[in-house]
Amino acid sequence: MQQVLWVGIGCKRGTSWELIDWAVEKVFQENQLFPSAIAGIATIDTKASEVGLVKLCRLRNLPLKTFSAEILSSVCVPNPATTTDDKVGTPSVAEAAAMLSASQLTSLTVFPFTNIEELQVKFLVPKQIFQIQGQPGAVTLAVAQALNISITKVL
């Protein structure tokens, strides 16, 4: 199966890999997407060494792509959050990271973007926030893919 989906993730410090993995599985099942189509995980650069994210990527053999807050904040997302902007300097981590990764840009000279169409991305799953009682942390997750590639499951 072609790996064309990028999962954007934002998480609280100390979020377990199990919680992140559960959230990915839940989102993919609910949206009839194949986990085997995941090309990688994307997030903000300050989470590059976050233990849960790093472990999940290692266990699933996926790359972890990171972006600076400045680059993430240049993307116009469907669900910006002022709380996130106040905490990390961008109104979106999960949605913006998923969209940027799925766009497969090789140059950052085309920033800033004004809309999703400019990124040549199909936004599949808007951000969703997950927490589980008894599990540390919280995870925000969004999914995007490059345009002109279909990957939904046929029932």
Salt bridges, closest charged atoms under 4 A:
ASP21 OD1 - ARG60 NH2 2.66
GLU25 OE2 - ARG60 NH2 2.45
GLU30 OE2 - LYS26 NZ 2.93
GLU50 OE1 - ARG13 NH1 3.46
GLU50 OE1 - LYS47 NZ 3.86
